[in-house]
Amino acid sequence: MLYYHGTTLDKALQIFKKERLKGRRIFDDHKHGYVSLSLSRATSRYFGEVLLSFNCIQTEMSEVKYGEREWIKDNIEIMEYVYGGKLDKNNINYEFIELNGEREFVVRDELKLEETKLEEIILFSPTEEEAEGMREEIEKVISITIPFSFMQEPKEGAYEYWTMLEYLQEK
């Protein structure tokens, strides 16, 4: 199973310099930061033009269980991270949350690259020349040999494009 993490080029350079993905806390009162991983390239692409593709992750992950009300109540901090907004634990709109059929995972605090098997770096760009420039920047800071691939996409509507492509591949 492949897990994807989408990020910007600047953040990808930081990930490779520090050799870890640092969890993000969206609210000051949260105890932990989280790193998101998805099984969907389209969803991950939404977060940046660089996709990191992992095959094996040797650290504890939690699957976001959208359809399980008790899990949602017990993991309100994760749900607030996933949705990027505060939730009232006593008044949760479960119907809205359950609409998301995505398989998404979170790692608490950080994900060290040494605890993963990074399979591939996928670069999204409208031109091959732009992707080549991105690859060269990453190769300056990366300490391992990893395959790169380039995915050409339209300048506008990239998320919709990849969502439709994944849908068609499933058929």
C-alpha positions in Angstrom: 0.0 0.0 0.0 1.3 3.4 -0.9 0.8 6.5 1.3 1.1 10.0 -0.1 2.1 13.3 1.5 1.6 16.4 -0.5 3.7 19.5 0.2 5.2 22.6 -1.4 8.7 22.7 -2.8 9.9 24.9 0.0 8.5 22.5 2.7 9.9 19.5 0.8 13.4 21.0 0.9 13.0 21.5 4.7 11.8 17.9 5.1 14.9 16.6 3.3 17.3 18.9 5.2 15.9 17.9 8.6 15.2 14.3 7.5 11.7 14.4 9.0 8.1 15.6 8.4 7.2 17.8 11.3 3.7 17.6 12.6 1.5 20.7 12.4 -0.5 22.0 15.3 -3.3 24.2 14.1 -4.5 25.4 17.5 -2.3 26.5 20.4 -4.3 24.4 22.9 -3.6 21.2 21.0 -1.1 18.9 22.7 0.3 17.4 19.4 1.0 18.3 15.8 0.2 15.8 13.1 1.5 14.7 9.7 -1.2 13.6 7.2 -0.9 10.7 4.8 -3.4 9.7 2.3 -4.0 6.8 -0.1 -5.1 9.2 -2.7 -2.7 11.1 -5.0 -5.5 13.6 -5.8 -6.1 14.5 -2.2 -2.4 14.8 -1.5 -1.8 16.9 -4.6 -4.2 19.4 -3.2 -1.5 20.3 -0.5 1.4 21.0 -2.8 3.2 20.3 -6.0 5.6 17.7 -4.5 4.2 14.3 -3.5 6.2 12.0 -1.4 5.2 8.4 -1.9 5.9 6.0 1.0 5.6 2.2 0.9 6.5 1.2 4.4 6.1 3.3 7.5 7.6 1.9 10.7 5.9 4.2 13.2 2.5 4.3 14.8 -0.2 5.8 12.6 -3.9 6.4 13.3 -6.5 6.0 10.6 -9.0 8.8 10.6 -12.3 6.9 11.2 -14.9 9.2 9.7 -17.8 6.8 10.2 -17.2 5.9 13.8 -18.8 8.4 16.1 -17.1 7.2 19.3 -13.6 7.4 17.6 -14.4 10.9 16.5 -15.4 12.0 20.0 -12.3 10.4 21.5 -10.0 12.0 18.9 -11.4 15.5 18.7 -7.9 17.0 18.3 -7.2 14.9 15.3 -10.5 15.8 13.8 -9.9 19.5 14.3 -6.5 19.0 12.6 -8.0 17.2 9.7 -10.8 19.8 9.2 -8.8 22.8 10.2 -11.4 24.2 12.5 -12.7 23.9 16.0 -15.4 21.3 16.8 -17.8 21.3 19.7 -17.4 17.9 21.2 -21.1 18.0 22.4 -22.5 19.1 19.0 -20.7 17.4 16.2 -22.2 17.3 12.7 -21.6 13.6 12.1 -23.5 13.6 8.8 -21.0 16.1 7.4 -18.0 14.2 8.7 -19.3 10.9 7.5 -19.5 12.3 3.9 -15.7 11.9 3.6 -15.0 8.4 2.4 -11.3 9.1 2.1 -8.8 6.8 3.8 -6.5 9.1 5.7 -3.9 8.5 8.3 -2.1 10.8 10.8 1.2 10.4 12.5 1.6 12.2 15.8 4.3 14.9 16.2 6.7 13.9 13.4 7.6 11.2 10.9 11.3 10.6 10.5 12.5 9.6 7.0 14.5 6.8 8.6 11.2 5.2 9.7 9.9 5.1 6.2 10.6 3.6 2.8 10.4 6.6 0.5 9.5 5.0 -2.9 9.2 8.0 -5.2 9.0 11.8 -5.4 6.3 12.9 -7.8 6.6 16.5 -9.2 3.5 18.2 -10.5 4.1 20.9 -13.0 2.7 22.3 -16.2 6.0 21.9 -18.0 8.9 19.4 -17.9 11.4 22.2 -17.6 9.8 23.5 -14.4 9.7 19.9 -13.0 13.4 19.5 -13.8 14.3 22.7 -11.9 12.3 21.4 -8.9 14.2 18.0 -9.1 17.5 19.8 -9.2 16.7 21.8 -6.1 15.6 18.7 -4.2 18.7 16.7 -5.2 20.9 19.4 -3.7 19.6 18.6 -0.2 18.5 15.0 -0.3 20.8 12.4 1.2 19.4 9.3 -0.5 18.9 8.1 -4.1 15.2 8.1 -4.9 13.3 7.9 -8.2 11.6 11.1 -9.4 8.6 11.2 -11.7 7.0 14.1 -13.5 3.2 14.5 -13.9 2.1 17.2 -16.3 -1.1 18.9 -15.3 -3.2 21.9 -16.4 -2.4 25.2 -14.7 -6.0 25.6 -13.6 -8.2 22.8 -12.1 -5.3 20.5 -11.1 -7.2 19.0 -8.1 -10.3 18.2 -10.2 -8.1 16.8 -12.9 -6.4 14.3 -10.6 -9.6 13.4 -8.8 -11.2 12.5 -12.2 -8.1 10.6 -13.3 -8.1 8.5 -10.1 -11.8 7.8 -10.5 -11.3 6.6 -14.1 -8.4 4.4 -13.1 -10.5 2.7 -10.5 -13.1 1.7 -13.2 
